[in-house]
Amino acid sequence: MNETIAIKIMSPVAVVWEAQVIAISAENSEGAFDILPDHARFMSLLNTSEVTMELQDTTVKTFTFDNAVLFFEDNVAVIYIQEALQKIDAERLI
């Protein structure tokens, strides 16, 4: 059993943020959901709401994106966003 998920946030031009996390929480049109290691393959449109990721050191990173798509397979999650790289607040990425 895996203990982490590799996550990337991808803009149309670059990888905006990546890390190893132990949980992802988000919301789609059906409601809130969580993804933990070894989750089944999953794809969803994300509502404009918070996407929260718990890092290995138990700190939490939270992002909000418009019109994002989350794809999860084999303990790799990718969030595809439409925002241009320069629009994303660099402080949120550290």
C-alpha positions in Angstrom: 0.0 0.0 0.0 1.3 3.4 -0.9 1.4 6.2 1.7 1.5 9.2 -0.6 0.1 10.7 -3.7 2.2 12.6 -6.3 0.3 15.7 -7.2 0.9 18.3 -10.0 -1.0 21.5 -10.8 -0.7 22.1 -14.5 -1.4 25.4 -16.2 -1.6 25.5 -20.1 2.1 26.4 -20.1 3.9 24.8 -17.1 3.8 22.8 -14.0 2.7 25.4 -11.4 3.1 23.3 -8.2 4.0 19.7 -7.3 4.4 17.7 -4.1 3.8 14.4 -2.4 0.6 14.5 -0.3 -1.3 12.1 1.9 -4.8 13.4 1.1 -6.7 15.6 -1.4 -10.1 17.1 -0.6 -12.2 18.9 -3.1 -15.7 19.5 -4.3 -17.5 18.7 -7.6 -21.2 19.0 -8.6 -22.1 15.9 -6.5 -20.5 17.3 -3.4 -17.3 17.0 -1.3 -14.9 14.2 -1.8 -11.5 13.0 -0.6 -8.8 11.1 -2.4 -6.4 9.0 -0.4 -3.5 6.8 -1.5 -4.6 3.7 -3.6 -7.9 5.4 -4.5 -9.5 4.0 -7.7 -9.0 5.9 -11.0 -11.0 9.1 -10.8 -11.7 12.1 -13.0 -13.8 15.1 -12.1 -14.6 18.7 -13.0 -13.9 20.8 -9.9 -16.3 23.5 -8.7 -14.9 26.9 -7.9 -14.2 25.9 -4.3 -11.2 25.1 -2.2 -8.9 22.2 -3.1 -7.0 21.1 0.0 -4.0 18.9 0.1 -2.4 17.5 3.3 1.4 17.3 2.9 3.6 14.6 4.4 4.5 16.9 7.3 0.8 17.4 8.0 0.7 21.0 6.9 -2.2 21.9 4.6 -2.1 23.7 1.2 -5.3 25.2 -0.2 -5.9 26.4 -3.7 -9.0 27.7 -5.5 -9.3 27.4 -9.3 -12.0 28.2 -11.8 -12.9 25.4 -14.3 -10.3 22.9 -13.2 -10.2 19.2 -14.0 -8.7 16.6 -11.6 -7.4 13.3 -12.9 -6.2 10.6 -10.5 -4.6 7.2 -11.5 -1.9 5.0 -10.0 -1.3 7.4 -7.0 -0.7 10.3 -9.3 -3.1 13.3 -9.3 -3.0 16.1 -11.8 -5.1 19.2 -11.6 -5.4 20.9 -15.0 -6.2 24.6 -14.7 -7.0 27.3 -17.2 -5.4 30.2 -15.4 -2.2 31.6 -16.9 0.9 31.1 -14.8 1.3 34.8 -14.1 -2.2 35.0 -12.5 -1.3 32.5 -9.7 -0.1 34.1 -6.5 3.5 32.8 -6.0 3.1 33.0 -2.3 0.5 30.3 -2.4 2.9 28.0 -4.1 5.6 27.9 -1.4 
